[in-house]
């Protein structure tokens, strides 16, 4: 489940430093970027990256009163959360007013109440793109997802594709980024399955664990976004962002178990049975459900950079990230807290 705390933000900064990412702040540019979802998993890294380059950042989110952890990412007054809700176009228009660039980093993995796929993935991006066009914004970056397709049986992927179409209809010069599964201290993949491994004697191996992923580090995604804001990328194009390794679902779970220090057994579930299990767990809150029916549908298709994107030079390398981080250089440190003896146990021998 997502871990939203000052502590994990500190851990992220620490790991970026260890990985060689410079945190030295540049002189203020005077330019302003509005980041929708600036307080979320990906958005906070984009906020930090742009602030480190001297940008003023307006982090547009539903609850700015809960986004105070963003402010230390910049100098005094450089980062400021503002209220905006994608379901209310007037708030979107206020959030983009006066900005030089706009980034949409809003997305959900499962619907909850009025925050459904149609509202967040389709109508919301359209509202942002329209407001950006009408405000004369010079640069607009929209974060989508690999696998986005209007023909997909998964509502997540289908609405992501519809959102891309809506963005380009309203703002033809937008740059669309499609990352594979994103990992980092607050991610909903490694943290979720490490938590399950800690409390459950079994882990579901959906579809035999053969689905392939190309995990990409959230800090590398943020760098690519910031580079686009500052001029990288071809306007109107779609880029697919993947990490340096292609790993199966089983390989990812194997590593998760090792780094979390637990060894539950696997139970192989064919896709149909995994969907049935997801139906039975439907009444539970999203954070307690192993997977939803829609996520099982997503697992039926590989989540990797396409040949078309590689051959067309539309990958993360073309956006200024030629050597993205591997899973093993980032994930073990933040999964250590799931070990039986707790975090920092290795200091005690």
N, C-alpha and C positions, 0 to 999 in steps of 0.2 A: 504494500500500500504506500502512497506517497508520504514522505517524511518532510514536513514543512517546518523547519526550526532554524533559529540562528546558528545552532551547533552544526547542522549539516551544511549550511551555507559556508561556515568557516572551514569545514572539511573540504568542501569543493575548492575554495580558494587555495588551501594548503596543497591539494593534489595538483592543481594547475601550476603552482609554483614548482613542485617537484618534477612535473612533466616538462618544464622548461618554458611555460607560457609566461611572457613578461607581464608584470602587473604595474610597471612604471606608468604614471599618468602623463599624458601629453598636455600641452597647453590648451586651454579651452578654445574650441573652434567658433563658439557663438551659435552653432547650428542646433536645431531642436528636432529630436525624433520622438514620435508617439509610438509606443509599443502596446498594442492591445494584448491582454494576457501577460502584461509585464511582471506580474507577481507569481505567475505559474512556473512550472518546471523549466520549460525552454525559455520563457520570457525573462526570467531573472538572470539567466546567463547572457542573453542578448543585452539586457540592461547593463550588466557589469562590463561587458566587452565594449559597448559604445561609450559608456562613461569613462573607461580607461583611455579612450581615444580623444577625449575632450568634448564629446557631445553632451548637451543637456538632454535629459531623458524624461519624458512624460509617460509614466507607467499607467495605462488606462486599465482599470479593473473594477469589478463590482463592489468590492469592499476595500477601499483605500485605507481605511482605519486599521486593517489587519496586514498592511504591506509595509510597515515601518522598517522591516529588515532590509529593504532595498536602499534606504537613504545612505547608510555607511559605504555603499558601493561607489559613491562619488564624493566630491567636495561638498561643502555646505551649500544647499540649495540647488545642486546640480541634478539630483534625481528626486522627482516629486510625483507620488501617486495621485491620480485623479479618478473620480468616479465616472464609469461608463458601463453601459449594459448593451450588448449587441441587439437585444430585443427592442431597444428604444433608440431609433435613428437620431433623435435630437441630441442625445447624450454622446453619440458617436461623432456627430458634426462638431460639437463643442471640443471634443478631445483632439481632433485633428487641426483645429483652427490655429493658424500661425506656424505649423510645423513645416520642416524641410523634407522630412521623410516619414513614412509610416510602415510599421511592421505588424502583421497579424499573426500572433502566436497562440491564438485561442483554439482549443480542440478538446474533445471529450472522447473517452474510450467506451463509455456506456451512458445512456440517457438517465437523467434523474429529474423528475418533476417537469418543470417547464424548460429545463435545459436539455432539450432533445436534439437529435442529429440534424433535423431540418432547420431548427432555429440557430444552432451554433455553427454548423458546417456549410449551410447554404444561404439562408437569409442574412446571417451576421456578416459573412464576408462580402456579400453584395452591398450591404449598408456601408461597410467600411470603404469599399472601392468607390462607391458613388460619392461618398463624402470627400474622399481624397481627390477625386477628379474635380469635383465642384470647388474645392478649396485650392486647386492648382498645385497640389503636392508634386514635387519633382521626382520622387522615388517611392515605389510601393513594393514591398516584399511580402508575399503570402506563403505561409508554411502549410503544406498539405501532407501527403503521405504516399510512399511507394505502394502500389496496388490500387490506387484510386482509379475506378472505372465505373462508368454508368451501367455496365453489363454485369457487375459483380453481384453475387447473391447476398453479400454482406451489406447491411445498411450503412455501416461505417464507411466502407470504401466507395459505395455508390454516392453517398452524400458528399464525400470529399471531392469526387469528380464533378458533381453538380456545382459545388462551391467554386472550383477552379473555373468552370465555364462562366459562372456568374461574375467572378472577379474580372475575367478578361473581357466580358461584355461591357462592364462598366468602366474598366480601366485597362485598355488594350496593352499598355506598356508595362504592366505588372510583371515581376519576376516571381515565378512559382518554384518553390523548393519542395521536393518529395523525399524526406528522409526515411530510411528503414527504421527498425526498432531503435529507439534512442536510450542510451544508458547513462547513468550518473547517480550521484548520491541520493537524489529524490525520486528515482525512476519507479515505475509501477510494474516492472518485469522482474528484475533480480531481487528487489526487496520483497515483492509478493511471494515468489517461490522460495526464497530463503526463509521467510516467516512460516510458510507452510511446512518446510522441511524441519523446522525447529519443533513444531507441535504435532505433526502427523507422522504415523508410521509408514505412510505410502504417499507417492506422488503420481498424479495421472500423466501417463505418456500418451497424449492424444495423437491419434493417427499413426501410432508407432514411433512418434518423434522424428519423422523424416522431413518435415517442413524445414526449408532452408531460410536463414536470415543473414543479413549483413549488418550487424550492430554498429551504430555510429555514436561516438561520444558527444554528449550535449555541448561540451565546450567547443568542439570542432564545428558543430552546427551553428553555434553562436558566432564563431569567427567567420563562417561562410556568409551568414546573414549580414554581419557588420560590413564585410567586404562588398556585398551587393549594395548596401545602403550608400557606400562611398564610391560606387561606380563600377564594380566588377559585375560580370554577367551581361547577357544580352537581353534587353527589354523584350517582353512578350514571350520569352522562352521558359521552358520547364526543365529544371535540373533535378537529377536523382542523386541523393546523398547516401553513400554506404561506407562502412569502415573497411579496413584492409583484410578482414577475414570473413569467409562465408562458412557459417556453422549451422548444423541441424538443431532442431529443438532439443533433441536428446543430448547433444554435446553441450548446449547451453545449460541444461539442467545438471549434467554431470559436473560442470565447473561450479555451478551454484552450490551444489551439495558439498563439494570440496572446500570452497572458500567459506561457507557458513559453518562447517565443522559438524555436519549431520549426514546420516546415510540412510534415509528412508528407502524402502523398496519401491520399484516401479510397478504400476498396474497399467498395462497397455489397454487403451480404450479406442476402439474404432470410432470414426467420426460420428456415426449415427448414435452410438451409445453415449458419447460425450455430449451430444446435443440433448439427449434424453435426460442426462444428469443435470445439465444446465437448466432445463425446464423445471425439474423438481426443486432446484435451489432458487428459483426466480423470486420467491417472496423475501429472500434475505437481502440485506443491504449490499451494494456493489462491492464494498471492501471486504466482505466476508465470503463472497462467491469465488470459487476457483476460476471459472470462466463463464461468459454468457454464451447464448446460442450464436449471437453475431460473431463473437470472437472465435468460436469453433469454425464458423464458415471462413473466417480470415485465415485460419490455420490450414485450410485445404489448398492454399495457393502459396508458393514460395514468395518471400519478401526480400528480393535482392535487386540490385541495379540491373536494368535491362540492357540487352545488347544494343538496342537503338540509342540509348543514352550514352553508352560508352563509345560507340562508333560516331555519334554526333558530337562528341566532346562536351557533353552536358552532365558532368559529374562534379563531385566536390573538389577534385584537383583543379578544375578550370575556375573555381571560385577562390583560389588562393590557399587551399589546404591540401598540399600534395602528399603529406604523410600523416594521415589521421591516426589517432591513438587506438591501440588494440584493447580488447576487453581486459586482458590479463594485467595491463599496466594501471588500470583504474579501479576495477570492481573489487578485487580482494580486500582493499583497505576499508571500504564502507560496508562490506558484509561481515567484517570481523565482529561486529556487535552482536551477531546472531549466534556466536559460539557459546558452548555450554558454560564456560567460565567468564563469559562477557568480554566486553571490549578491553583492550590493552592487556589481556591475559598473557600475551607473549613476553611482556616486561617482567612477569613473575616467574618465567622459566617453564 
